[in-house]
Amino acid sequence: MADQVAQPTEASNTTLQIVSFNCKSIKSCSATVRDLIRQNDFVLIQEHWLFEGQLNLIGEIDANVNYAAKGVDKYDPLPPIYLPRGYGGVAIIWKMNLDSIIKTLDDGRERIQCVEVLGKDNNNLILISIYLPSTGSRDHYEEFKDTIDQLNEIVLKYQDTHYIIIGGDLNEDLGNIDRINKRKDYLEKFVKETGLKYDNEGKTFVKVNGEECSELDYFLHKLGKIKPTHKQVLNSVMNNTSDHHPIKMKILYGISNDADCKNLTKDCTNRAVKWDKVDIDLYVAITNEQSDSILNMPLETLEQATSVLEQVHGFLNDAAATCAANKPRYNAKPKLNVWSPDIKLALDEMRKYYAQWVKQGKIKDPENNIYQQRLRTKKEFRRQVRIENAKVKDTEKQRIMETRTKDTKLFHQLVKINRKNRGNAIMDLHVGDICMSGEQNVMEGFKQHFRNLATPEESTVLENRQYHQQVEYEIGLITEMVKDKNIPPATLEELQKAIKSINKGKSADIYGITVEHILHAGKNLEMLLLNLINIIFKEGKVPDMLKEGLLTPVFKNKGEKNMATNYRGITVLPVLNKVIETIVKLRINPAVLITQNVTQRGFTAGSGPANAALPVEEIYREAKDNNQEYELVLLDAKSAFDVVIHSHLMKRLYHAGIDDKHWTIIQTKKSVAINIKPKPTKKETLLEEYTLNEAIMPRVDSAMHLGIIRTNSMKQNIIANIEENIKKSRRSAYALLGSGFHGENGLDMETIIHLFKIYILPVLLYGMDLLTPQSLDLEKLEKFQKKMLKQLMSLPTNTPDPAINILTGILPVEAQIHLKVMTLFINVCTQPNESLEKQLARRQLCIKSMNSNSWFIEVKTIMLKYDLGNASEWLDIQMKKDELLNKAKKGISAYWIERITSLAKLYTGLRYLNSDIFMPGKIHPILRIKHQSPRDSKRVPTKIKLLTGTYILQPLRYKIYKEGTEDHCIACECKEETLEHLLIECEAWNYLRDPILQTIKNLLTTNGNVRVEDLTCEMTIQVLMDITKIQKRYTESHLT
């Protein structure tokens, strides 16, 4: 009969992977179930041992699953407070991306769970999870037959219209011909009568002593011409605490066209736990209990430590899943995006009066009380929804406004929301000369590529074979010398400090653990971890399981996506490994710093890329001063730490003073030369050739050094970097705000300007503190900033520049560069006296004249401009870094406040803008007006145009568009349209204006200490435009 069902073509089929598993308590076997569902599409569960009130725990196994389940008390629910030990129960778990093709069916009782999978051309599939009774009960045979008969009815019901797959624990060995009983005979008859098929592939049940004794788990299927794979017994699943092995099958199946199921392949990514939704108290209690039980176990060897680590990883994952907030069983989209108790009350009231209105016959009579109540409650319901939406927007805005630094996580979230697309997977990958196609082959290609990168090239060893052999011999001697030098055990304080120093919000490691799993756990876990770490310190060796990491290929955003060389590997190491590394690093860091090269600036506290780039910049300036050519040779180290020959590094580490068991725990591809000319137009002299490993180094016109483009001359450096920074800033803005962004895109002015300051400005000004552009080059940056800010605020390009600074609180680019210059100089001042930067500063400030191009003379000029004192004295000044920064900021801010406010007073169009409250870094109160609707987004730009004198009135409109009369107001056609006429005098708008003006007058005279006779036309306009200009005057008068 089932052969009558139309078969989908093989080309349109998708491989569905289905697993059946008797888990014997899903609580204790959650890790196994989680792994199974991540690697497959469906998992049919038997004996989950949950009652109806506990079924939500299935959904907490993984955030990416949904389920249908039944407890043994499905039709006779037990009170939650009187639950006995769990037993029985069935479920079907599937990936959330299959929700659209899944329909739960009510067929069968508590031992049977059915779902329907929607297929193409109505060729649907029935999945059934079944748990047949064992022989342990008195009435097992009757119960067994009853369950088989239920199953028979289901097969008869669906066999003509659906494909059928039954998976589960049948509690009978159909492959054992020597075992004959009534139960087995009844089951075999059922299979034969219904035409179901199955295969025997191995024993699935394990005795207590570990012996595999019988095959009890099967797939019974009726699939017509669809050919499934043979049943596979998964007898090597890690962490399986059940006495059953999972079984697996695959089928090629055409899923429904309207189902979004493009990603049915396995997803091994560990989803991050939402810790803000976790019951922390419960999590602490569970982890304390689990840690207590493990603390009593023997823990003296590295093997025992490895076993304990496995258990720690397991119970941390399980505890987090157990304590996570309950999520909806289905991924259905709600009709409302927000919900609150007030909305619920308003909705109930609206439904109440709607029902009464319907009962009356839906009479739309304005005099009808029920009809009026229906309209009122409907309006109130919508109002509550708008209020809640506004609260959500305020929360999101607050989150953005609290971001004071360049938070890359928030940036990428905003970009993702803006672009609303997902990354495209590559279908083929070129590794060397080989092209690999298909998902599995692409993954294998990445493995091969990164394996090659991590293997030292044989040529490198051969070139220095004698030295390499000497190093290896020395490493052997060092190993013998340090193996008996014990190290102090880790203290609880060291452990706590290390845990707190690890960055939060990062990806989970290969075991699904993040640092939050440890931070939020109980104190008992800290003691357990301390014992583990001290065992490792005692043995002087880190377990292999802590050396495994998750490597993710990340595209470098250059070149072809299908070239393996265009990907860098980002590896996530186990969190416990990071804790150990941090403790060791804090211990050995003082010894390493003593032997560190004085020019080393990377990975050095109190320093940064600008410190390392400063000497290079000074070389360019020296070349210009001396009218002399230099050669800048940039070496790009070939061996990163994961590629370098580690024995050579370990030798250096030993000679740095790490001569105990800490030593055992820790166990240039592109190089170019640039000719620097004093002037860009100067002819080249005969250039020297440089060789590296007998290869001539290529000469280039430009190269990147610490994010700054280096070219043949100082001038070309500035030009190249300004062009690159402007390009990057524009792309950052488009990625964040969308191409053609403006101030009417839903974000309020305050938020969008804050985003500009933290995400776009740093890109625009990167490296400018070293290059210090002047005149025309500086104007390019200034124009870009002004244009972008005007665009964000929907203002025309002819808006006065001082208005932009006053409204946004953002200083001109020149001022920002000067502040960055002073920040870098203060960093140099606070360096140790023996540092290269400070010695260079003393020399240049001592011997260079004011006509020099030296960067330190630029600093001297800036300090003179802002009256900040003598640069040489700052090198020895006894002030803290923060105090020096505040002094520089105050001096620079005071200068530009005076300059900008004095310029603003020269513009007649800005007469109503209060420039006296301008303060760098603080936005004008006008831009803090909240946007509660899309209409508000358009009102604020209009007000700003009126405030800045850029609103087009009729006289100018006529000149531009020849629209209406030459200067008369189009609304009333009585007088010339001026700002005063538009806001105060035009009679055409009296019906809108008068109530608002009267309300404002009442507020001012009643609460604002303003006399009625003071409310002149000019003052009324000022109140409407920018009340802050008169606010201070009347506040002081009121206080007097």
Rosetta blueprint (number, residue, H / E / L):
1 M L
2 A H
3 D H
4 Q H
5 V L
6 A L
7 Q L
8 P L
9 T L
10 E H
11 A H
12 S H
13 N L
14 T E
15 T E
16 L E
17 Q E
18 I E
19 V E
20 S E
21 F E
22 N E
23 C L
24 K L
25 S L
26 I L
27 K L
28 S L
29 C L
30 S H
31 A H
32 T H
33 V H
34 R H
35 D H
36 L H
37 I H
38 R H
39 Q H
40 N L
41 D L
42 F E
43 V E
44 L E
45 I E
46 Q E
47 E L
48 H L
49 W L
50 L L
51 F L
52 E H
53 G H
54 Q H
55 L L
56 N H
57 L H
58 I H
59 G H
60 E L
61 I L
62 D L
63 A L
64 N L
65 V E
66 N E
67 Y E
68 A E
69 A E
70 K E
71 G L
72 V L
73 D L
74 K L
75 Y L
76 D L
77 P L
78 L L
79 P L
80 P H
81 I H
82 Y H
83 L L
84 P L
85 R L
86 G L
87 Y L
88 G L
89 G L
90 V E
91 A E
92 I E
93 I E
94 W E
95 K E
96 M H
97 N H
98 L H
99 D H
100 S H
101 I H
102 I E
103 K E
104 T E
105 L E
106 D L
107 D L
108 G L
109 R L
110 E L
111 R L
112 I E
113 Q E
114 C E
115 V E
116 E E
117 V E
118 L L
119 G E
120 K H
121 D H
122 N H
123 N L
124 N E
125 L E
126 I E
127 L E
128 I E
129 S E
130 I E
131 Y E
132 L L
133 P L
134 S L
135 T L
136 G L
137 S L
138 R L
139 D L
140 H H
141 Y H
142 E H
143 E H
144 F H
145 K H
146 D H
147 T H
148 I H
149 D H
150 Q H
151 L H
152 N H
153 E H
154 I H
155 V H
156 L H
157 K H
158 Y H
159 Q L
160 D L
161 T L
162 H E
163 Y E
164 I E
165 I E
166 I E
167 G E
168 G E
169 D E
170 L L
171 N L
172 E L
173 D L
174 L L
175 G L
176 N L
177 I L
178 D L
179 R L
180 I L
181 N L
182 K H
183 R H
184 K H
185 D H
186 Y H
187 L H
188 E H
189 K H
190 F H
191 V H
192 K H
193 E H
194 T H
195 G L
196 L L
197 K E
198 Y L
199 D L
200 N L
201 E L
202 G L
203 K L
204 T L
205 F E
206 V E
207 K L
208 V L
209 N L
210 G L
211 E L
212 E E
213 C E
214 S E
215 E L
216 L L
217 D E
218 Y E
219 F E
220 L E
221 H E
222 K E
223 L L
224 G L
225 K L
226 I L
227 K L
228 P L
229 T L
230 H L
231 K L
232 Q E
233 V E
234 L L
235 N L
236 S L
237 V L
238 M L
239 N L
240 N L
241 T L
242 S L
243 D L
244 H E
245 H L
246 P L
247 I E
248 K E
249 M E
250 K E
251 I E
252 L E
253 Y E
254 G L
255 I E
256 S L
257 N L
258 D L
259 A L
260 D L
261 C L
262 K L
263 N L
264 L L
265 T L
266 K L
267 D L
268 C L
269 T L
270 N L
271 R L
272 A L
273 V L
274 K L
275 W H
276 D H
277 K H
278 V E
279 D L
280 I H
281 D H
282 L H
283 Y H
284 V H
285 A H
286 I H
287 T H
288 N H
289 E H
290 Q H
291 S H
292 D H
293 S H
294 I H
295 L H
296 N L
297 M L
298 P L
299 L L
300 E L
301 T L
302 L H
303 E H
304 Q H
305 A H
306 T H
307 S H
308 V H
309 L H
310 E H
311 Q H
312 V H
313 H H
314 G H
315 F H
316 L H
317 N H
318 D H
319 A H
320 A H
321 A H
322 T H
323 C H
324 A E
325 A L
326 N L
327 K L
328 P L
329 R L
330 Y L
331 N L
332 A L
333 K L
334 P L
335 K L
336 L L
337 N L
338 V L
339 W L
340 S L
341 P H
342 D H
343 I H
344 K H
345 L H
346 A H
347 L H
348 D H
349 E H
350 M H
351 R H
352 K H
353 Y H
354 Y H
355 A H
356 Q H
357 W H
358 V H
359 K H
360 Q L
361 G L
362 K L
363 I L
364 K L
365 D L
366 P L
367 E L
368 N L
369 N H
370 I H
371 Y H
372 Q H
373 Q H
374 R H
375 L H
376 R H
377 T H
378 K H
379 K H
380 E H
381 F H
382 R H
383 R H
384 Q H
385 V H
386 R H
387 I H
388 E H
389 N H
390 A H
391 K H
392 V H
393 K H
394 D H
395 T H
396 E H
397 K H
398 Q H
399 R H
400 I H
401 M H
402 E L
403 T L
404 R L
405 T L
406 K L
407 D L
408 T H
409 K H
410 L H
411 F H
412 H H
413 Q H
414 L H
415 V H
416 K H
417 I H
418 N H
419 R H
420 K L
421 N L
422 R L
423 G L
424 N L
425 A L
426 I L
427 M L
428 D E
429 L E
430 H E
431 V E
432 G L
433 D L
434 I E
435 C E
436 M E
437 S E
438 G L
439 E H
440 Q H
441 N H
442 V H
443 M H
444 E H
445 G H
446 F H
447 K H
448 Q H
449 H H
450 F H
451 R H
452 N H
453 L H
454 A L
455 T L
456 P L
457 E L
458 E H
459 S H
460 T H
461 V H
462 L H
463 E H
464 N L
465 R H
466 Q H
467 Y H
468 H H
469 Q H
470 Q H
471 V H
472 E H
473 Y H
474 E H
475 I H
476 G H
477 L H
478 I H
479 T H
480 E H
481 M H
482 V H
483 K L
484 D L
485 K L
486 N L
487 I L
488 P L
489 P L
490 A L
491 T L
492 L H
493 E H
494 E H
495 L H
496 Q H
497 K H
498 A H
499 I H
500 K H
501 S H
502 I L
503 N L
504 K L
505 G L
506 K L
507 S L
508 A L
509 D L
510 I L
511 Y L
512 G L
513 I L
514 T L
515 V H
516 E H
517 H H
518 I H
519 L H
520 H L
521 A L
522 G L
523 K H
524 N H
525 L H
526 E H
527 M H
528 L H
529 L H
530 L H
531 N H
532 L H
533 I H
534 N H
535 I H
536 I H
537 F H
538 K H
539 E H
540 G L
541 K L
542 V L
543 P L
544 D H
545 M H
546 L H
547 K H
548 E L
549 G L
550 L E
551 L E
552 T E
553 P E
554 V E
555 F E
556 K L
557 N L
558 K L
559 G L
560 E L
561 K L
562 N L
563 M E
564 A H
565 T H
566 N H
567 Y E
568 R E
569 G E
570 I E
571 T E
572 V E
573 L L
574 P L
575 V H
576 L H
577 N H
578 K H
579 V H
580 I H
581 E H
582 T H
583 I H
584 V H
585 K H
586 L H
587 R H
588 I H
589 N H
590 P H
591 A H
592 V H
593 L H
594 I H
595 T H
596 Q L
597 N L
598 V L
599 T L
600 Q L
601 R L
602 G L
603 F L
604 T L
605 A L
606 G L
607 S L
608 G L
609 P H
610 A H
611 N H
612 A H
613 A H
614 L H
615 P H
616 V H
617 E H
618 E H
619 I H
620 Y H
621 R H
622 E H
623 A H
624 K H
625 D H
626 N H
627 N L
628 Q L
629 E L
630 Y E
631 E E
632 L E
633 V E
634 L E
635 L E
636 D L
637 A L
638 K L
639 S L
640 A L
641 F L
642 D L
643 V L
644 V L
645 I L
646 H H
647 S H
648 H H
649 L H
650 M H
651 K H
652 R H
653 L H
654 Y H
655 H H
656 A L
657 G L
658 I L
659 D L
660 D L
661 K H
662 H H
663 W H
664 T H
665 I H
666 I L
667 Q L
668 T L
669 K L
670 K L
671 S E
672 V E
673 A E
674 I E
675 N E
676 I E
677 K L
678 P L
679 K L
680 P L
681 T L
682 K L
683 K L
684 E L
685 T L
686 L L
687 L L
688 E L
689 E L
690 Y L
691 T E
692 L E
693 N L
694 E L
695 A E
696 I E
697 M L
698 P L
699 R E
700 V L
701 D L
702 S L
703 A E
704 M E
705 H E
706 L L
707 G L
708 I E
709 I E
710 R E
711 T L
712 N L
713 S L
714 M H
715 K H
716 Q H
717 N H
718 I H
719 I H
720 A H
721 N H
722 I H
723 E H
724 E H
725 N H
726 I H
727 K H
728 K H
729 S H
730 R H
731 R H
732 S H
733 A H
734 Y H
735 A H
736 L H
737 L H
738 G L
739 S L
740 G L
741 F L
742 H L
743 G L
744 E L
745 N L
746 G L
747 L L
748 D L
749 M H
750 E H
751 T H
752 I H
753 I H
754 H H
755 L H
756 F H
757 K H
758 I H
759 Y H
760 I H
761 L H
762 P H
763 V H
764 L H
765 L L
766 Y L
767 G L
768 M H
769 D H
770 L H
771 L H
772 T L
773 P L
774 Q L
775 S H
776 L H
777 D H
778 L H
779 E H
780 K H
781 L H
782 E H
783 K H
784 F H
785 Q H
786 K H
787 K H
788 M H
789 L H
790 K H
791 Q H
792 L H
793 M L
794 S L
795 L L
796 P L
797 T L
798 N L
799 T L
800 P L
801 D H
802 P H
803 A H
804 I H
805 N H
806 I H
807 L H
808 T H
809 G L
810 I L
811 L L
812 P L
813 V H
814 E H
815 A H
816 Q H
817 I H
818 H H
819 L H
820 K H
821 V H
822 M H
823 T H
824 L H
825 F H
826 I H
827 N H
828 V H
829 C H
830 T L
831 Q L
832 P L
833 N L
834 E L
835 S L
836 L H
837 E H
838 K H
839 Q H
840 L H
841 A H
842 R H
843 R H
844 Q H
845 L H
846 C H
847 I H
848 K L
849 S L
850 M L
851 N L
852 S L
853 N L
854 S L
855 W H
856 F H
857 I H
858 E H
859 V H
860 K H
861 T H
862 I H
863 M H
864 L H
865 K H
866 Y L
867 D L
868 L L
869 G L
870 N L
871 A H
872 S H
873 E H
874 W H
875 L L
876 D L
877 I L
878 Q L
879 M L
880 K L
881 K H
882 D H
883 E H
884 L H
885 L H
886 N H
887 K H
888 A H
889 K H
890 K H
891 G H
892 I H
893 S H
894 A H
895 Y H
896 W H
897 I H
898 E H
899 R H
900 I H
901 T H
902 S H
903 L H
904 A H
905 K L
906 L L
907 Y L
908 T H
909 G H
910 L H
911 R L
912 Y L
913 L L
914 N L
915 S L
916 D L
917 I L
918 F L
919 M L
920 P L
921 G L
922 K L
923 I L
924 H L
925 P H
926 I H
927 L H
928 R H
929 I L
930 K L
931 H L
932 Q L
933 S L
934 P H
935 R H
936 D H
937 S H
938 K H
939 R H
940 V H
941 P H
942 T H
943 K H
944 I H
945 K H
946 L H
947 L H
948 T H
949 G L
950 T L
951 Y L
952 I L
953 L L
954 Q H
955 P H
956 L H
957 R H
958 Y H
959 K H
960 I H
961 Y H
962 K L
963 E L
964 G L
965 T L
966 E L
967 D L
968 H E
969 C L
970 I L
971 A L
972 C L
973 E L
974 C L
975 K L
976 E E
977 E L
978 T L
979 L H
980 E H
981 H H
982 L H
983 L H
984 I H
985 E H
986 C L
987 E H
988 A H
989 W H
990 N H
991 Y H
992 L H
993 R H
994 D H
995 P H
996 I H
997 L H
998 Q H
999 T H
1000 I H
1001 K H
1002 N H
1003 L H
1004 L H
1005 T H
1006 T H
1007 N H
1008 G L
1009 N L
1010 V L
1011 R L
1012 V H
1013 E H
1014 D H
1015 L L
1016 T L
1017 C H
1018 E H
1019 M H
1020 T H
1021 I H
1022 Q H
1023 V H
1024 L H
1025 M H
1026 D H
1027 I L
1028 T H
1029 K H
1030 I H
1031 Q H
1032 K H
1033 R H
1034 Y H
1035 T H
1036 E H
1037 S H
1038 H H
1039 L H
1040 T L
